Amino acid sequence: MIKVALFGLGRIGQMHALNILSNKSFHLKYVYDVNSKLAKNFEKKYKVKSINNQKIAFDDKSIDVIFIASSTSTHIDLITKSVLAKKAVFCEKPLDLNLEKVIKCRKKISKYNPKIQLGFNRRYDPGHYALKEKLKAKIGKLKKIIITSRDPSPPPISYMKTSGGIFKDMMIHDFDLARLYLNNDKFVEITAFGTSFKNSYNSVNDYEIATVMMKSKKGVICYINNSRECTYGYDQRVEIFGEKGMMISNNERKNNIEFNNSSSTNSKVPLKNFFIDRYKDAYALQLNGLKDMVLKGKKPRATFDDGHQALYLAVNAYKSLKLKKTVKL
């Protein structure tokens, strides 16, 4: 079994911990959180040893993977320490909010040939990834990518203060997904727009709604639209358009029953609620990808470089917004 030490027991960390516990290929040996009471409660409930010093995990030669689900500001330091301790790494996105720190980390760890998987879970979504697998066979030459991502409700103000903003926190998933469909092509220009209809977003220098247009070297146009709020649920759609047609990876619901009566037509049950429900299958497949990286040396679908490049696009989206013009990449 692959022995894991998990750092960070917030909402996403606890979800990952439960997924690890339910996967027979993994043994969650340690959990750590800066909130020691939270870690102790998890230990008591799930019989997983909590540690109050990260060094215990780094020094334990039986640990195969350091699983990083702690706050973004800790990611680069923990990745570096993990690689130097000869551990494989899973790290939630983003790598950091500062692009220069990511570049310095990459230079420092590259000589160790590290095994690092990034938490871009949408690459593991069966629908979203199927678009990439079937792209050439179904629609031929790619011409346009349209990605819609709208959250059912905004995160707390306290979170938005440190999240890095909508491009680094939310749209970074969509930047990564767009790059996935491009294959060997790359984006060469970006134009970004952002607006808010509530003062609460302005108070934390964030945006309620954001849209980005990008163009690739081969001429592919990508349109991404995000919203921090959506009254009808968690809206997640991807459309790719090509010379022979188009494909869509659509929203998911608990069932696909339609209801018709005198007052409504084609009524359906609500969309799945937020990312933990919507991407449940993706998180399980992501964990299997981690297993293949550790045991077989297989390259994960989302790498450190993917995290670097997605952050680069997010940084330039902010640059475009500030300058009010298209930015060359």
C-alpha positions as CSV (number, residue, x, y, z in Angstrom):
1,M,0.0,0.0,0.0
2,I,1.1,3.6,-0.7
3,K,1.6,5.4,2.6
4,V,0.5,9.0,2.7
5,A,0.9,12.0,5.0
6,L,-1.8,14.6,4.4
7,F,-1.2,18.3,5.3
8,G,-4.3,20.4,5.6
9,L,-7.7,19.4,7.0
10,G,-10.0,22.2,5.7
11,R,-13.0,21.3,3.5
12,I,-10.9,20.1,0.5
13,G,-8.4,18.4,2.8
14,Q,-11.0,16.4,4.6
15,M,-12.6,15.4,1.3
16,H,-9.2,14.1,0.0
17,A,-8.6,12.3,3.3
18,L,-11.8,10.4,3.1
19,N,-11.1,9.5,-0.5
20,I,-7.7,8.2,0.5
21,L,-9.2,6.2,3.3
22,S,-11.7,4.6,0.9
23,N,-9.1,3.6,-1.7
24,K,-7.6,0.2,-1.0
25,S,-4.3,1.1,-2.7
26,F,-3.5,3.8,-0.1
27,H,-2.8,4.0,3.7
28,L,-3.3,7.4,5.3
29,K,-0.6,7.2,8.0
30,Y,-0.5,10.8,9.2
31,V,-2.6,14.0,9.1
32,Y,-1.4,17.4,10.0
33,D,-3.1,20.8,10.3
34,V,-2.0,24.0,11.9
35,N,-5.2,23.7,14.0
36,S,-4.1,20.9,16.2
37,K,-7.6,20.5,17.7
38,L,-9.0,19.8,14.2
39,A,-6.3,17.2,13.5
40,K,-6.9,15.5,16.9
41,N,-10.7,15.3,16.2
42,F,-9.9,13.7,12.8
43,E,-7.6,11.3,14.5
44,K,-10.3,10.3,17.0
45,K,-13.0,9.9,14.4
46,Y,-11.0,8.0,11.7
47,K,-8.2,6.4,13.7
48,V,-5.5,8.2,11.7
49,K,-2.4,9.4,13.6
50,S,-2.3,13.2,13.8
51,I,1.2,14.8,14.0
52,N,2.1,18.3,15.4
53,N,5.4,18.5,13.4
54,Q,5.6,18.1,9.7
55,K,9.2,16.9,10.0
56,I,7.9,13.6,11.3
57,A,6.4,12.8,7.9
58,F,9.4,14.0,6.0
59,D,11.7,11.9,8.1
60,D,9.6,8.8,8.0
61,K,11.1,6.6,5.2
62,S,7.9,4.6,4.9
63,I,6.0,7.6,3.7
64,D,5.6,7.5,-0.1
65,V,3.5,10.6,-0.7
66,I,3.1,14.0,0.8
67,F,-0.4,15.1,0.0
68,I,-0.7,18.9,0.2
69,A,-4.1,20.4,0.8
70,S,-3.1,23.2,3.1
71,S,-3.4,26.9,2.3
72,T,-1.8,28.2,-0.9
73,S,0.9,30.2,0.8
74,T,2.4,26.9,2.1
75,H,2.5,25.0,-1.2
76,I,5.9,25.9,-2.6
77,D,7.7,25.4,0.7
78,L,6.1,22.0,1.2
79,I,6.7,20.9,-2.3
80,T,10.4,21.8,-2.0
81,K,10.7,19.9,1.4
82,S,8.9,16.9,0.0
83,V,11.1,16.6,-3.1
84,L,14.3,17.0,-1.0
85,A,13.0,14.2,1.3
86,K,12.5,12.0,-1.8
87,K,8.7,11.9,-1.5
88,A,6.2,11.9,-4.3
89,V,3.9,14.9,-4.1
90,F,0.2,15.7,-4.7
91,C,-0.5,19.4,-4.4
92,E,-3.8,21.2,-4.7
93,K,-4.0,24.2,-7.0
94,P,-2.7,26.8,-7.3
95,L,1.0,26.3,-6.8
96,D,1.3,29.8,-5.4
97,L,-0.1,33.3,-6.1
98,N,3.4,34.5,-7.0
99,L,4.7,33.4,-10.3
100,E,8.3,34.2,-9.5
101,K,8.2,31.8,-6.5
102,V,6.9,29.0,-8.7
103,I,9.7,29.6,-11.2
104,K,12.4,29.6,-8.5
105,C,11.0,26.4,-7.0
106,R,11.0,24.7,-10.4
107,K,14.7,25.5,-10.9
108,K,15.5,24.2,-7.5
109,I,13.7,20.9,-7.7
110,S,14.1,20.0,-11.4
111,K,17.5,18.2,-10.9
112,Y,15.8,15.7,-8.6
113,N,13.4,14.5,-11.3
114,P,10.4,14.9,-8.9
115,K,7.1,13.1,-9.1
116,I,4.5,15.8,-8.7
117,Q,0.7,15.7,-9.4
118,L,-1.3,18.9,-9.4
119,G,-4.9,19.1,-8.2
120,F,-6.5,20.0,-11.5
121,N,-9.3,17.6,-11.0
122,R,-11.2,18.5,-14.1
123,R,-8.6,16.8,-16.3
124,Y,-9.9,13.6,-14.6
125,D,-13.6,14.3,-15.2
126,P,-14.9,11.6,-17.5
127,G,-16.9,14.0,-19.7
128,H,-14.3,16.8,-19.9
129,Y,-11.4,14.4,-20.6
130,A,-13.4,12.5,-23.2
131,L,-13.5,15.7,-25.3
132,K,-9.7,15.5,-25.5
133,E,-9.6,11.8,-26.3
134,K,-12.2,12.0,-29.1
135,L,-11.3,15.5,-30.5
136,K,-9.5,14.6,-33.7
137,A,-11.7,11.6,-34.5
138,K,-15.0,13.4,-33.9
139,I,-14.5,17.1,-34.9
140,G,-11.2,17.2,-36.7
141,K,-9.2,20.4,-36.5
142,L,-10.0,22.4,-33.4
143,K,-11.2,25.9,-33.9
144,K,-12.9,27.2,-30.7
145,I,-13.1,26.3,-27.0
146,I,-16.0,27.6,-24.8
147,I,-15.8,27.0,-21.1
148,T,-18.5,28.1,-18.6
149,S,-17.9,27.8,-14.9
150,R,-20.3,29.4,-12.4
151,D,-20.4,28.7,-8.6
152,P,-23.7,28.4,-6.8
153,S,-22.7,30.9,-4.2
154,P,-19.6,33.0,-3.4
155,P,-17.0,32.0,-0.8
156,P,-16.7,33.8,2.5
157,I,-15.2,37.3,2.4
158,S,-12.4,36.0,4.7
159,Y,-11.5,33.4,2.0
160,M,-11.6,35.9,-0.9
161,K,-9.2,38.2,0.9
162,T,-6.4,35.6,0.6
163,S,-7.5,33.6,-2.5
164,G,-5.7,35.7,-5.1
165,G,-8.9,36.6,-6.9
166,I,-11.2,35.0,-9.4
167,F,-8.5,34.3,-12.1
168,K,-6.0,32.6,-9.8
169,D,-8.6,30.9,-7.5
170,M,-11.4,30.0,-9.8
171,M,-10.6,30.4,-13.5
172,I,-7.2,28.8,-13.1
173,H,-9.1,25.4,-13.5
174,D,-10.4,26.7,-16.9
175,F,-7.1,27.9,-18.0
176,D,-5.7,24.5,-17.4
177,L,-8.6,22.8,-19.1
178,A,-8.2,25.0,-22.2
179,R,-4.5,24.1,-22.4
180,L,-5.4,20.4,-22.2
181,Y,-7.5,20.7,-25.4
182,L,-4.8,22.6,-27.3
183,N,-2.3,19.7,-27.1
184,N,1.0,21.1,-28.7
185,D,-0.5,24.4,-29.5
186,K,-0.2,27.4,-27.1
187,F,-2.0,30.6,-26.3
188,V,-0.3,33.7,-27.6
189,E,-2.6,36.5,-26.5
190,I,-5.2,37.2,-23.8
191,T,-7.9,39.7,-23.1
192,A,-9.7,39.9,-19.8
193,F,-12.8,41.6,-18.4
194,G,-14.2,41.7,-14.9
195,T,-17.1,43.3,-13.2
196,S,-19.1,43.2,-9.9
197,F,-22.6,44.1,-9.0
198,K,-22.1,44.0,-5.2
199,N,-19.8,46.1,-3.1
200,S,-18.6,43.1,-1.2
201,Y,-16.4,42.0,-4.1
202,N,-14.9,45.5,-4.5
203,S,-13.9,45.5,-0.8
204,V,-11.6,42.5,-1.4
205,N,-10.4,43.6,-4.9
206,D,-12.2,40.7,-6.5
207,Y,-14.8,40.3,-9.2
208,E,-18.2,38.7,-9.3
209,I,-18.1,38.0,-13.0
210,A,-15.0,37.5,-15.3
211,T,-14.6,36.7,-18.9
212,V,-11.4,35.9,-20.8
213,M,-10.7,35.6,-24.5
214,M,-7.5,33.9,-25.7
215,K,-6.1,33.1,-29.1
216,S,-3.6,30.3,-29.8
217,K,-0.6,30.2,-32.2
218,K,-2.7,28.1,-34.6
219,G,-5.6,30.4,-34.4
220,V,-7.9,28.6,-31.9
221,I,-10.1,31.0,-30.0
222,C,-11.0,30.3,-26.4
223,Y,-13.8,32.0,-24.5
224,I,-14.0,31.4,-20.7
225,N,-16.8,32.9,-18.6
226,N,-16.9,32.7,-14.8
227,S,-19.3,33.8,-12.1
228,R,-18.9,33.7,-8.4
229,E,-22.7,33.4,-8.0
230,C,-25.4,31.4,-9.9
231,T,-29.0,31.1,-8.8
232,Y,-29.7,27.7,-10.5
233,G,-26.7,25.8,-9.2
234,Y,-23.1,24.8,-10.1
235,D,-22.9,25.4,-13.8
236,Q,-20.0,23.5,-15.5
237,R,-20.0,23.2,-19.3
238,V,-17.4,22.8,-22.0
239,E,-17.9,23.0,-25.7
240,I,-15.2,22.4,-28.4
241,F,-15.9,23.3,-32.0
242,G,-14.0,22.1,-35.0
243,E,-14.1,21.6,-38.8
244,K,-16.3,18.5,-38.6
245,G,-18.7,19.5,-35.8
246,M,-18.7,20.1,-32.1
247,M,-18.7,18.2,-28.8
248,I,-20.1,19.3,-25.4
249,S,-19.4,18.0,-21.9
250,N,-22.4,19.1,-20.0
251,N,-23.7,19.7,-16.5
252,E,-24.5,16.7,-14.3
253,R,-27.7,16.0,-12.3
254,K,-28.7,13.3,-9.8
255,N,-30.9,11.9,-12.6
256,N,-32.0,12.9,-16.1
257,I,-35.8,12.7,-15.6
258,E,-37.8,15.4,-17.4
259,F,-41.1,16.6,-16.1
260,N,-43.8,18.2,-18.2
261,N,-47.2,19.6,-17.2
262,S,-49.5,22.5,-17.8
263,S,-47.2,25.0,-16.2
264,S,-43.8,23.8,-17.2
265,T,-42.0,21.9,-20.0
266,N,-38.8,19.9,-19.8
267,S,-38.4,20.6,-16.1
268,K,-35.4,18.7,-14.6
269,V,-34.0,18.1,-11.1
270,P,-31.4,20.7,-10.0
271,L,-27.7,20.5,-11.0
272,K,-25.3,18.7,-8.7
273,N,-24.3,20.8,-5.8
274,F,-20.8,22.4,-6.0
275,F,-17.5,20.8,-6.8
276,I,-17.4,17.9,-4.3
277,D,-20.6,16.4,-5.7
278,R,-20.1,17.4,-9.3
279,Y,-16.5,16.1,-9.6
280,K,-16.9,13.1,-7.3
281,D,-15.8,10.7,-10.0
282,A,-13.0,12.9,-11.1
283,Y,-11.5,13.0,-7.6
284,A,-11.5,9.2,-7.5
285,L,-9.9,8.9,-10.9
286,Q,-7.3,11.5,-9.8
287,L,-6.3,9.4,-6.9
288,N,-5.9,6.4,-9.3
289,G,-3.6,8.7,-11.3
290,L,-1.5,9.3,-8.2
291,K,-1.2,5.6,-7.7
292,D,0.0,5.1,-11.2
293,M,2.6,7.9,-10.8
294,V,4.0,6.4,-7.6
295,L,3.9,2.7,-8.5
296,K,4.5,2.8,-12.3
297,G,6.3,6.1,-12.8
298,K,3.5,7.2,-15.1
299,K,3.2,10.9,-15.9
300,P,0.1,12.4,-14.3
301,R,-2.4,14.3,-16.4
302,A,-1.7,17.4,-14.3
303,T,2.0,18.2,-13.6
304,F,3.9,21.0,-11.9
305,D,4.5,22.6,-15.3
306,D,0.7,22.6,-15.9
307,G,0.3,24.5,-12.6
308,H,3.0,26.9,-13.7
309,Q,1.5,27.6,-17.1
310,A,-2.1,28.0,-15.7
311,L,-0.8,30.5,-13.1
312,Y,1.0,32.4,-15.9
313,L,-2.3,32.8,-17.8
314,A,-4.0,34.0,-14.6
315,V,-1.3,36.6,-14.0
316,N,-1.6,37.9,-17.6
317,A,-5.4,38.0,-17.3
318,Y,-5.0,40.4,-14.4
319,K,-2.4,42.4,-16.4
320,S,-4.9,42.7,-19.3
321,L,-7.7,43.8,-17.0
322,K,-5.5,46.4,-15.4
323,L,-4.1,47.8,-18.7
324,K,-7.5,47.5,-20.4
325,K,-6.0,45.9,-23.5
326,T,-4.9,42.6,-25.1
327,V,-1.7,41.2,-23.7
328,K,0.8,39.2,-25.8
329,L,2.0,36.0,-24.2
